[in-house]
């Protein structure tokens, strides 16, 4: 594994860790509010764990983690063109 591959892997894992923390901060709760966003608790650690919708939390975490990993691995810089034509 080269140094560049190691940096890419570390960056991807950091993005996944950030996505997991974000998902836990926005843990969905059952039967609160008219909209789904009304049932979210904005805290790093859910306080009322018995009210958390676990299936939705797991699927939300997976989707956000994959999305963050894809965004981090997009090659944003275009390759440099040579002055030769």
Secondary structure by P-SEA (a helix, b strand, c coil): ccaaaaaaaaaaaaaaaaaaaaaaaaccccccccccccccccccccccccccaaaaaaaaaaaaaaaaaaaaacccccccccccc
